[in-house]
Every structure is written in structure tokens, then in C-alpha cells.
Amino acid sequence: ALVVSDDSRRFLQYVFPELRVYRLHYGIDPTVFHYQPHKKRQIAFMPRRNREDVRQVVNALNYKGSLEGFELVGIDGKSENETAAMLQDSLIFLSFGRVEGFGLPPAEAMACGCIVVGFHGMGGREFFEREHCYPVPQGDIMAFVQTVERVIETAERDPRLLAEQGRRAAAFINDNYSLAQEENDIIRFWTDAAAAEQVLRQG
């Protein structure tokens, strides 16, 4: 079996202990999703992911006036290059993923230097480290709202702190989810699969 996260690998290995499970690391193209230090006062999110959670978080932030001075932009129906450009302009990205195999959007946002706030969707736990982003307990709407408010306060009080965090997050993604790593994982999987097939034929 070939999976795209440590979360999926642990699950399959637990349920099927005799199954050979291979991990594929998604490669994030650095020519598209690359770090940009200069950010607008902009918060990006994907409105089609968990619409009810999106509605509650956005409405709560708007009602409390917490987004004053920031533009909230939904990424929907955009090309890969358009999505990357919006992420590169955005200081913050809101992640609403639930039950994700990996969680590519927040990883791409980190690659662009966004401060990611929100849910890891299980599959994203491996890169939702507190030194890189602001994880929120899955499904906790109040914690989500409060965390966004805290990040906005930090942006006002100490923007250099967030800028450095965004730079470190981008470096982490670039180091751990490269195209070369993805290629190596694919080659290893198919090489081992071909070898196993040959053994079966000879047996």
C-alpha cells in the first residue's frame, strides 16, 4: 500500500500488521509555492472546506470586529499559480481541513510563508508543529476564533516575530516535502513492487 502521511501509515499498519506500507512525501514545487517575505494585511482560506466551520469562524470574527484592517480572501476556483500568488500575498491562512489524507493547502500556505491557523485534519499533524504554525483542536470553533485574534494581535504588536515564524515554516516545508523526495519515494515503491512480483512469479 502507498500512503501520503504518517497518520495513514500508522493506521494501516495497525489494522493490517502484515501489509507492507510505503510512505509517499508530497513534493511541493518551489517554483510555484515559494516563500515571499512581503505580506499584505490579508487572510486567506478555502471556503469549500467544511463550510459550516468556515461560516461560524468568519461570522464570529466579523461580529467581534477582530478583522478590522485585514482583508479576508477566499481561494476558490483558482489555478495553481493564482492560488500560489494569493498565498504569497497573505499573512495568515486559515485551515479548515477535517479527515485529510495529508492536508496539502496548509502545507502550500506554509511554503509561501503564511502563518497557518486551524485544524490539521489528522493527516497534517506531522507538519502542524507549534514552532511553524498555530494548531487548533479539531472542531473547536471558539479556540479557532481566539487563536486568529491572538495572531492578529501579534501582527500588530510584533510583526517581526510572525515574519520569522513564516520564514521558518517555509524552510521546513521546503526541506521535508521536496520534489526530489517525492520522486525517490515513488521509485522505491515501484522498485520493491517489481521485485516482489518477480519473486511471486518465480515461486
MIDOSE-1310 file (N, C-alpha, C; in nm, 2 decimals, decimal comma, always signed):
residues 203
alvv	+0,08/-0,12/+0,00/+0,00/+0,00/+0,00/+0,09/+0,12/+0,00; +0,04/+0,23/-0,07/+0,11/+0,35/-0,08/+0,03/+0,46/-0,01; +0,08/+0,53/+0,09/+0,00/+0,64/+0,16/+0,08/+0,77/+0,15; +0,01/+0,88/+0,19/+0,07/+1,01/+0,18/+0,09/+1,08/+0,31
sdds	+0,08/+1,01/+0,42/+0,11/+1,07/+0,55/+0,14/+0,97/+0,65; +0,21/+1,01/+0,76/+0,24/+0,92/+0,87/+0,11/+0,87/+0,94; +0,01/+0,96/+0,94/-0,11/+0,92/+1,01/-0,18/+0,80/+0,93; -0,18/+0,81/+0,80/-0,24/+0,70/+0,72/-0,15/+0,57/+0,74
rrfl	-0,02/+0,59/+0,74/+0,07/+0,47/+0,75/+0,05/+0,40/+0,89; +0,04/+0,48/+1,00/+0,02/+0,42/+1,13/-0,12/+0,34/+1,13; -0,22/+0,40/+1,07/-0,35/+0,33/+1,08/-0,35/+0,20/+1,00; -0,29/+0,20/+0,88/-0,29/+0,08/+0,80/-0,20/-0,03/+0,87
qyvf	-0,09/+0,01/+0,93/+0,00/-0,08/+0,99/-0,07/-0,14/+1,12; -0,15/-0,06/+1,18/-0,22/-0,11/+1,30/-0,33/-0,21/+1,26; -0,41/-0,18/+1,16/-0,52/-0,27/+1,12/-0,47/-0,39/+1,04; -0,37/-0,37/+0,96/-0,31/-0,48/+0,87/-0,16/-0,49/+0,90
pelr	-0,13/-0,56/+1,01/+0,01/-0,56/+1,05/+0,11/-0,63/+0,95; +0,05/-0,72/+0,87/+0,13/-0,79/+0,77/+0,15/-0,72/+0,64; +0,08/-0,61/+0,62/+0,08/-0,53/+0,50/+0,21/-0,44/+0,49; +0,27/-0,44/+0,37/+0,39/-0,36/+0,35/+0,33/-0,22/+0,31
vyrl	+0,36/-0,12/+0,40/+0,31/+0,01/+0,37/+0,42/+0,11/+0,34; +0,41/+0,18/+0,23/+0,51/+0,27/+0,19/+0,46/+0,42/+0,20; +0,55/+0,51/+0,24/+0,51/+0,65/+0,26/+0,56/+0,73/+0,14; +0,46/+0,80/+0,08/+0,50/+0,90/-0,03/+0,49/+1,04/+0,03
hygi	+0,60/+1,11/+0,03/+0,60/+1,25/+0,07/+0,56/+1,34/-0,05; +0,45/+1,41/-0,04/+0,41/+1,50/-0,14/+0,53/+1,60/-0,17; +0,56/+1,63/-0,29/+0,66/+1,73/-0,33/+0,59/+1,86/-0,36; +0,62/+1,96/-0,29/+0,56/+2,09/-0,32/+0,66/+2,17/-0,41
dptv	+0,62/+2,21/-0,52/+0,70/+2,27/-0,63/+0,75/+2,41/-0,58; +0,88/+2,43/-0,55/+0,92/+2,56/-0,50/+0,92/+2,67/-0,61; +0,91/+2,63/-0,73/+0,90/+2,73/-0,84/+0,76/+2,80/-0,84; +0,66/+2,73/-0,78/+0,52/+2,78/-0,77/+0,49/+2,83/-0,63
fhyq	+0,50/+2,74/-0,53/+0,47/+2,78/-0,39/+0,60/+2,81/-0,32; +0,65/+2,93/-0,33/+0,77/+2,97/-0,27/+0,75/+3,09/-0,17; +0,85/+3,10/-0,08/+0,85/+3,20/+0,02/+0,85/+3,34/-0,03; +0,76/+3,42/+0,02/+0,76/+3,56/+0,00/+0,75/+3,64/+0,13
phkk	+0,85/+3,72/+0,16/+0,85/+3,78/+0,29/+0,76/+3,90/+0,30; +0,73/+3,97/+0,19/+0,64/+4,09/+0,20/+0,50/+4,05/+0,18; +0,42/+4,07/+0,29/+0,29/+4,03/+0,30/+0,19/+4,15/+0,31; +0,07/+4,13/+0,25/-0,04/+4,22/+0,27/-0,11/+4,19/+0,40
rqia	-0,19/+4,28/+0,45/-0,28/+4,25/+0,57/-0,40/+4,17/+0,51; -0,37/+4,05/+0,48/-0,46/+3,97/+0,41/-0,47/+3,83/+0,48; -0,59/+3,77/+0,49/-0,61/+3,64/+0,55/-0,68/+3,55/+0,44; -0,62/+3,44/+0,40/-0,67/+3,36/+0,30/-0,73/+3,23/+0,36
fmpr	-0,83/+3,17/+0,29/-0,89/+3,05/+0,33/-0,96/+2,99/+0,21; -1,00/+2,86/+0,23/-1,07/+2,79/+0,12/-1,21/+2,77/+0,16; -1,30/+2,84/+0,11/-1,44/+2,84/+0,16/-1,52/+2,71/+0,14; -1,47/+2,62/+0,05/-1,55/+2,50/+0,02/-1,51/+2,39/+0,12
rnre	-1,41/+2,40/+0,21/-1,37/+2,30/+0,30/-1,45/+2,33/+0,43; -1,54/+2,23/+0,47/-1,61/+2,24/+0,59/-1,68/+2,38/+0,61; -1,78/+2,40/+0,52/-1,85/+2,53/+0,50/-1,91/+2,57/+0,64; -1,96/+2,48/+0,72/-2,02/+2,52/+0,84/-1,92/+2,58/+0,94
dvrq	-1,80/+2,52/+0,95/-1,70/+2,57/+1,04/-1,65/+2,70/+0,98; -1,63/+2,71/+0,85/-1,59/+2,84/+0,79/-1,69/+2,95/+0,83; -1,82/+2,92/+0,81/-1,92/+3,02/+0,84/-1,92/+3,07/+0,99; -1,90/+2,97/+1,08/-1,90/+3,01/+1,22/-1,78/+3,09/+1,26
vvna	-1,66/+3,05/+1,21/-1,54/+3,13/+1,24/-1,54/+3,27/+1,18; -1,57/+3,27/+1,05/-1,57/+3,41/+0,99/-1,68/+3,50/+1,05; -1,80/+3,45/+1,07/-1,90/+3,53/+1,13/-1,87/+3,58/+1,27; -1,81/+3,49/+1,35/-1,77/+3,53/+1,48/-1,66/+3,64/+1,48
lnyk	-1,56/+3,63/+1,39/-1,46/+3,73/+1,38/-1,51/+3,86/+1,33; -1,60/+3,85/+1,23/-1,66/+3,98/+1,18/-1,75/+4,04/+1,28; -1,83/+3,97/+1,36/-1,92/+4,02/+1,46/-1,84/+4,09/+1,57; -1,72/+4,04/+1,61/-1,64/+4,10/+1,71/-1,55/+4,21/+1,66
gsle	-1,55/+4,23/+1,53/-1,47/+4,34/+1,48/-1,32/+4,30/+1,48; -1,29/+4,17/+1,49/-1,15/+4,13/+1,50/-1,07/+4,14/+1,38; -1,14/+4,15/+1,26/-1,07/+4,15/+1,13/-1,04/+4,29/+1,08; -1,07/+4,39/+1,16/-1,05/+4,53/+1,12/-0,91/+4,56/+1,07
gfel	-0,90/+4,61/+0,95/-0,77/+4,64/+0,89/-0,71/+4,52/+0,81; -0,78/+4,41/+0,81/-0,74/+4,29/+0,73/-0,84/+4,26/+0,63; -0,80/+4,21/+0,51/-0,89/+4,17/+0,41/-0,89/+4,02/+0,41; -1,02/+3,96/+0,41/-1,04/+3,82/+0,41/-1,07/+3,78/+0,27
vgid	-0,98/+3,68/+0,21/-1,00/+3,64/+0,08/-1,02/+3,49/+0,07; -1,12/+3,45/+0,00/-1,15/+3,31/-0,03/-1,08/+3,26/-0,15; -1,01/+3,15/-0,15/-0,95/+3,09/-0,26/-1,04/+2,98/-0,32; -1,10/+3,00/-0,43/-1,19/+2,91/-0,48/-1,20/+2,92/-0,64
gkse	-1,18/+2,81/-0,70/-1,19/+2,81/-0,85/-1,07/+2,88/-0,91; -0,95/+2,88/-0,84/-0,83/+2,94/-0,89/-0,74/+2,83/-0,95; -0,65/+2,88/-1,04/-0,55/+2,79/-1,09/-0,44/+2,77/-0,98; -0,35/+2,68/-1,01/-0,24/+2,66/-0,91/-0,16/+2,79/-0,90
neta	-0,12/+2,85/-1,01/-0,04/+2,97/-1,00/-0,12/+3,09/-0,93; -0,25/+3,10/-0,96/-0,33/+3,20/-0,89/-0,34/+3,18/-0,74; -0,35/+3,05/-0,71/-0,36/+3,01/-0,56/-0,23/+3,05/-0,50; -0,12/+3,02/-0,56/+0,01/+3,05/-0,50/+0,03/+3,20/-0,48
amlq	-0,01/+3,27/-0,58/+0,00/+3,42/-0,57/-0,08/+3,48/-0,46; -0,20/+3,42/-0,43/-0,28/+3,47/-0,32/-0,22/+3,43/-0,19; -0,16/+3,31/-0,18/-0,10/+3,27/-0,06/+0,03/+3,35/-0,03; +0,11/+3,38/-0,13/+0,23/+3,46/-0,12/+0,20/+3,60/-0,07
dsli	+0,08/+3,65/-0,10/+0,04/+3,79/-0,06/-0,02/+3,79/+0,08; -0,06/+3,67/+0,13/-0,14/+3,66/+0,26/-0,05/+3,64/+0,38; -0,07/+3,72/+0,48/+0,00/+3,70/+0,61/-0,05/+3,57/+0,68; -0,18/+3,55/+0,67/-0,24/+3,44/+0,75/-0,32/+3,35/+0,66
flsf	-0,32/+3,22/+0,69/-0,40/+3,12/+0,62/-0,48/+3,04/+0,72; -0,61/+3,03/+0,70/-0,70/+2,96/+0,79/-0,72/+2,82/+0,73; -0,69/+2,72/+0,81/-0,70/+2,58/+0,77/-0,83/+2,51/+0,83; -0,92/+2,47/+0,75/-1,04/+2,41/+0,80/-1,05/+2,26/+0,77
grve	-0,94/+2,20/+0,74/-0,94/+2,06/+0,70/-0,99/+1,96/+0,81; -1,06/+1,86/+0,77/-1,10/+1,75/+0,86/-1,09/+1,62/+0,78; -1,04/+1,52/+0,85/-1,02/+1,39/+0,79/-0,95/+1,40/+0,65; -0,83/+1,46/+0,66/-0,75/+1,48/+0,54/-0,64/+1,37/+0,53
gfgl	-0,62/+1,32/+0,41/-0,51/+1,22/+0,39/-0,38/+1,28/+0,43; -0,36/+1,41/+0,39/-0,24/+1,48/+0,42/-0,27/+1,62/+0,46; -0,34/+1,70/+0,37/-0,37/+1,84/+0,40/-0,27/+1,93/+0,32; -0,28/+1,92/+0,19/-0,19/+2,00/+0,10/-0,21/+2,15/+0,11
ppae	-0,33/+2,21/+0,12/-0,34/+2,35/+0,12/-0,26/+2,42/+0,24; -0,27/+2,37/+0,36/-0,19/+2,44/+0,47/-0,04/+2,42/+0,44; +0,00/+2,31/+0,39/+0,15/+2,29/+0,36/+0,19/+2,39/+0,25; +0,11/+2,41/+0,15/+0,14/+2,50/+0,04/+0,14/+2,64/+0,10
amac	+0,05/+2,67/+0,19/+0,05/+2,81/+0,25/+0,18/+2,83/+0,33; +0,22/+2,73/+0,41/+0,35/+2,75/+0,48/+0,46/+2,77/+0,39; +0,46/+2,69/+0,28/+0,57/+2,71/+0,18/+0,58/+2,85/+0,13; +0,47/+2,92/+0,13/+0,46/+3,06/+0,08/+0,49/+3,16/+0,19
gciv	+0,51/+3,11/+0,32/+0,54/+3,20/+0,43/+0,42/+3,25/+0,51; +0,30/+3,18/+0,48/+0,19/+3,22/+0,56/+0,19/+3,17/+0,70; +0,13/+3,24/+0,79/+0,11/+3,19/+0,93/-0,02/+3,11/+0,93; -0,01/+2,98/+0,94/-0,12/+2,89/+0,93/-0,19/+2,88/+1,07
vgfh	-0,32/+2,90/+1,07/-0,40/+2,88/+1,19/-0,51/+2,78/+1,16; -0,54/+2,68/+1,25/-0,65/+2,60/+1,23/-0,63/+2,45/+1,25; -0,72/+2,37/+1,18/-0,72/+2,23/+1,20/-0,62/+2,16/+1,11; -0,56/+2,05/+1,17/-0,46/+1,97/+1,09/-0,53/+1,86/+1,01
gmgg	-0,65/+1,83/+1,03/-0,72/+1,73/+0,96/-0,66/+1,59/+0,97; -0,59/+1,56/+1,08/-0,53/+1,44/+1,11/-0,41/+1,41/+1,03; -0,42/+1,41/+0,90/-0,30/+1,38/+0,81/-0,20/+1,49/+0,82; -0,24/+1,61/+0,86/-0,14/+1,72/+0,87/-0,07/+1,74/+1,00
reff	-0,10/+1,65/+1,09/-0,04/+1,66/+1,22/+0,12/+1,66/+1,22; +0,17/+1,59/+1,12/+0,32/+1,58/+1,11/+0,39/+1,71/+1,08; +0,32/+1,81/+1,02/+0,38/+1,94/+1,00/+0,32/+2,05/+1,07; +0,21/+2,02/+1,15/+0,14/+2,13/+1,23/+0,21/+2,14/+1,36
ereh	+0,34/+2,17/+1,36/+0,42/+2,19/+1,48/+0,40/+2,33/+1,53; +0,40/+2,35/+1,66/+0,38/+2,49/+1,71/+0,48/+2,59/+1,68; +0,61/+2,54/+1,65/+0,71/+2,64/+1,61/+0,68/+2,69/+1,46; +0,60/+2,62/+1,39/+0,57/+2,66/+1,25/+0,43/+2,73/+1,23
cypv	+0,34/+2,70/+1,32/+0,20/+2,74/+1,29/+0,12/+2,75/+1,42; -0,01/+2,76/+1,41/-0,10/+2,77/+1,53/-0,21/+2,67/+1,52; -0,18/+2,54/+1,56/-0,28/+2,44/+1,55/-0,39/+2,46/+1,65; -0,51/+2,43/+1,61/-0,63/+2,44/+1,69/-0,69/+2,30/+1,71
pqgd	-0,74/+2,26/+1,83/-0,80/+2,13/+1,85/-0,91/+2,11/+1,75; -0,92/+1,99/+1,69/-1,01/+1,96/+1,58/-1,15/+1,99/+1,62; -1,22/+2,08/+1,54/-1,36/+2,11/+1,56/-1,39/+2,22/+1,67; -1,29/+2,27/+1,74/-1,31/+2,37/+1,84/-1,32/+2,51/+1,78
imaf	-1,44/+2,55/+1,76/-1,46/+2,68/+1,69/-1,42/+2,80/+1,77; -1,45/+2,79/+1,90/-1,41/+2,90/+1,99/-1,26/+2,92/+2,00; -1,19/+2,81/+2,01/-1,04/+2,81/+2,01/-0,99/+2,87/+1,88; -1,05/+2,83/+1,77/-1,01/+2,88/+1,64/-1,02/+3,03/+1,63
vqtv	-1,14/+3,09/+1,67/-1,16/+3,23/+1,67/-1,05/+3,30/+1,76; -1,04/+3,25/+1,88/-0,94/+3,31/+1,98/-0,80/+3,31/+1,93; -0,76/+3,20/+1,86/-0,63/+3,19/+1,81/-0,60/+3,29/+1,69; -0,70/+3,30/+1,61/-0,69/+3,40/+1,50/-0,67/+3,54/+1,56
ervi	-0,75/+3,57/+1,66/-0,74/+3,70/+1,73/-0,60/+3,72/+1,79; -0,55/+3,62/+1,85/-0,42/+3,62/+1,91/-0,31/+3,65/+1,80; -0,32/+3,58/+1,69/-0,22/+3,60/+1,58/-0,23/+3,75/+1,53; -0,35/+3,80/+1,51/-0,37/+3,93/+1,46/-0,31/+4,03/+1,56
etae	-0,33/+4,01/+1,69/-0,27/+4,09/+1,79/-0,12/+4,09/+1,78; -0,06/+3,97/+1,76/+0,08/+3,96/+1,74/+0,13/+4,04/+1,62; +0,05/+4,03/+1,51/+0,09/+4,11/+1,39/+0,09/+4,26/+1,42; +0,01/+4,30/+1,51/+0,01/+4,45/+1,54/+0,12/+4,48/+1,63
rdpr	+0,15/+4,39/+1,73/+0,25/+4,42/+1,83/+0,39/+4,39/+1,79; +0,41/+4,28/+1,73/+0,55/+4,23/+1,69/+0,55/+4,16/+1,56; +0,53/+4,24/+1,45/+0,52/+4,18/+1,31/+0,65/+4,10/+1,28; +0,76/+4,14/+1,33/+0,89/+4,06/+1,30/+0,88/+3,92/+1,35
llae	+0,81/+3,90/+1,47/+0,80/+3,77/+1,52/+0,73/+3,67/+1,42; +0,62/+3,72/+1,37/+0,54/+3,64/+1,27/+0,62/+3,63/+1,14; +0,69/+3,73/+1,10/+0,77/+3,72/+0,98/+0,88/+3,61/+0,99; +0,94/+3,60/+1,11/+1,04/+3,50/+1,13/+0,98/+3,36/+1,14
qgrr	+0,86/+3,35/+1,20/+0,79/+3,22/+1,20/+0,75/+3,18/+1,06; +0,70/+3,27/+0,98/+0,67/+3,23/+0,84/+0,79/+3,19/+0,76; +0,90/+3,25/+0,79/+1,02/+3,21/+0,71/+1,07/+3,07/+0,76; +1,06/+3,04/+0,89/+1,10/+2,90/+0,93/+1,00/+2,80/+0,88
aaaf	+0,87/+2,83/+0,88/+0,77/+2,74/+0,83/+0,80/+2,70/+0,68; +0,83/+2,81/+0,60/+0,86/+2,78/+0,46/+0,98/+2,69/+0,44; +1,09/+2,72/+0,52/+1,21/+2,64/+0,52/+1,18/+2,49/+0,55; +1,10/+2,47/+0,66/+1,06/+2,34/+0,70/+0,99/+2,26/+0,59
indn	+0,90/+2,32/+0,52/+0,82/+2,26/+0,41/+0,92/+2,23/+0,30; +1,00/+2,32/+0,26/+1,09/+2,31/+0,15/+1,19/+2,19/+0,18; +1,23/+2,18/+0,30/+1,33/+2,07/+0,34/+1,27/+1,93/+0,34; +1,14/+1,92/+0,38/+1,08/+1,79/+0,41/+0,98/+1,75/+0,30
ysla	+0,94/+1,83/+0,21/+0,84/+1,79/+0,11/+0,89/+1,84/-0,02; +1,00/+1,79/-0,06/+1,06/+1,83/-0,19/+1,02/+1,74/-0,30; +1,04/+1,79/-0,42/+1,01/+1,71/-0,54/+1,10/+1,59/-0,55; +1,23/+1,61/-0,51/+1,32/+1,50/-0,51/+1,28/+1,39/-0,41
qeen	+1,23/+1,43/-0,30/+1,19/+1,33/-0,20/+1,07/+1,25/-0,26; +0,97/+1,32/-0,32/+0,86/+1,25/-0,38/+0,90/+1,15/-0,49; +1,00/+1,19/-0,57/+1,05/+1,11/-0,68/+1,11/+0,98/-0,62; +1,19/+1,00/-0,51/+1,26/+0,89/-0,45/+1,16/+0,79/-0,39
diir	+1,06/+0,84/-0,33/+0,95/+0,76/-0,27/+0,88/+0,67/-0,37; +0,85/+0,74/-0,49/+0,78/+0,66/-0,60/+0,87/+0,55/-0,65; +1,00/+0,59/-0,68/+1,09/+0,49/-0,73/+1,11/+0,37/-0,64; +1,12/+0,40/-0,51/+1,14/+0,29/-0,41/+1,02/+0,20/-0,41
fwtd	+0,90/+0,26/-0,41/+0,77/+0,18/-0,41/+0,77/+0,09/-0,53; +0,79/+0,14/-0,65/+0,77/+0,06/-0,77/+0,89/-0,04/-0,79; +1,01/+0,00/-0,74/+1,12/-0,10/-0,75/+1,09/-0,22/-0,66; +1,04/-0,19/-0,53/+1,01/-0,30/-0,44/+0,89/-0,38/-0,49
aaaa	+0,79/-0,31/-0,55/+0,68/-0,38/-0,60/+0,72/-0,48/-0,72; +0,81/-0,43/-0,81/+0,85/-0,51/-0,92/+0,93/-0,63/-0,87; +1,01/-0,61/-0,77/+1,09/-0,72/-0,71/+1,00/-0,82/-0,65; +0,90/-0,78/-0,58/+0,81/-0,87/-0,51/+0,73/-0,95/-0,62
eqvl	+0,69/-0,89/-0,73/+0,62/-0,95/-0,84/+0,71/-1,06/-0,90; +0,84/-1,03/-0,91/+0,93/-1,12/-0,97/+0,95/-1,25/-0,88; +0,95/-1,23/-0,75/+0,96/-1,34/-0,66/+0,84/-1,43/-0,67; +0,72/-1,36/-0,68/+0,60/-1,44/-0,69/+0,59/-1,53/-0,81
rqg	+0,64/-1,47/-0,92/+0,64/-1,54/-1,05/+0,74/-1,66/-1,04; +0,85/-1,64/-0,98/+0,95/-1,75/-0,97/+0,90/-1,86/-0,88; +0,82/-1,82/-0,77/+0,77/-1,92/-0,68/+0,66/-2,00/-0,74
